[in-house]
Every structure is written in structure tokens, then in C-alpha cells.
Amino acid sequence: MLRRNKNGIEVGDRFVKTDDPKTVWVVAGRGSSVAPMPHFQVVQEGYYSRMRTLAESVLLDPDYYRRVSEN
């Protein structure tokens, strides 16, 4: 049985910026595999053409983003 690492990031995880808690960003996939640190592509929930690529460390830093649960 696979166990989920609660600190890790997986496709489908949802985050909000700490300074904009109304906008939800959903992890859509992994970013470049060439970068020395893991990156993830996130899309704005409801506006999937709006995409960002963020470092794992930024998504997991509570000063910038906070993980949110499913509705």
C-alpha cells in the first residue's frame, strides 16, 4: 500500500497564497526535471489557462503558501 508523504507535493494538491487566500492553486504536474530542486506547475482553480511554475520549497514555505483541503 502506498503512503502519502504529508510534507510532499502531489498532483491535485491545493494551495493558497498567504496574502491572497481566496485564490486556490492546484498542482497540475511536475516542472522541469533539469532544475536542481523540484518544481511544480500550478494552475488557478477555475482558470486553468493561468499557470505558474514554483519551487517545492516555496510551496511548502508557510510565509508564501498554505495547503488547503478539498471542498
C-alpha positions as semicolon CSV with decimal commas, in nm:
position;residue;x (nm);y (nm);z (nm)
1;M;0,000;0,000;0,000
2;L;0,132;0,346;-0,092
3;R;0,156;0,601;0,184
4;R;0,139;0,970;0,115
5;N;0,416;1,189;0,249
6;K;0,225;1,471;0,421
7;N;0,512;1,713;0,353
8;G;0,549;1,612;-0,010
9;I;0,357;1,757;-0,302
10;E;0,142;1,555;-0,539
11;V;-0,067;1,636;-0,845
12;G;-0,407;1,759;-0,728
13;D;-0,280;1,920;-0,406
14;R;-0,434;2,263;-0,345
15;F;-0,260;2,573;-0,210
16;V;-0,343;2,938;-0,142
17;K;-0,101;3,228;-0,117
18;T;-0,085;3,362;0,235
19;D;-0,155;3,716;0,108
20;D;-0,442;3,603;-0,124
21;P;-0,636;3,322;0,049
22;K;-0,930;3,344;-0,192
23;T;-0,731;3,223;-0,495
24;V;-0,671;2,848;-0,497
25;W;-0,380;2,700;-0,694
26;V;-0,390;2,331;-0,790
27;V;-0,078;2,127;-0,863
28;A;-0,109;2,016;-1,226
29;G;0,228;1,847;-1,272
30;R;0,599;1,849;-1,214
31;G;0,813;2,125;-1,358
32;S;1,148;2,087;-1,529
33;S;1,343;1,777;-1,435
34;V;1,666;1,964;-1,517
35;A;1,639;2,205;-1,223
36;P;1,846;2,110;-0,917
37;M;1,543;2,150;-0,686
38;P;1,195;2,012;-0,756
39;H;0,947;2,247;-0,925
40;F;0,574;2,209;-0,982
41;Q;0,329;2,359;-1,226
42;V;0,021;2,501;-1,056
43;V;-0,294;2,631;-1,219
44;Q;-0,552;2,865;-1,076
45;E;-0,866;2,672;-0,986
46;G;-1,139;2,764;-1,234
47;Y;-0,892;2,943;-1,466
48;Y;-0,674;2,662;-1,592
49;S;-0,504;2,879;-1,855
50;R;-0,340;3,070;-1,568
51;M;-0,030;2,867;-1,481
52;R;0,278;2,919;-1,266
53;T;0,589;2,712;-1,207
54;L;0,700;2,719;-0,844
55;A;0,980;2,558;-0,647
56;E;0,878;2,292;-0,397
57;S;1,044;2,494;-0,121
58;V;0,821;2,795;-0,198
59;L;0,501;2,589;-0,194
60;L;0,598;2,435;0,140
61;D;0,705;2,768;0,298
62;P;0,417;2,891;0,520
63;D;0,533;3,250;0,465
64;Y;0,425;3,218;0,099
65;Y;0,171;2,936;0,055
66;R;-0,061;2,726;0,268
67;R;-0,201;2,386;0,175
68;V;-0,582;2,366;0,174
69;S;-0,811;2,065;0,180
70;E;-1,069;1,960;-0,078
71;N;-1,406;2,136;-0,072
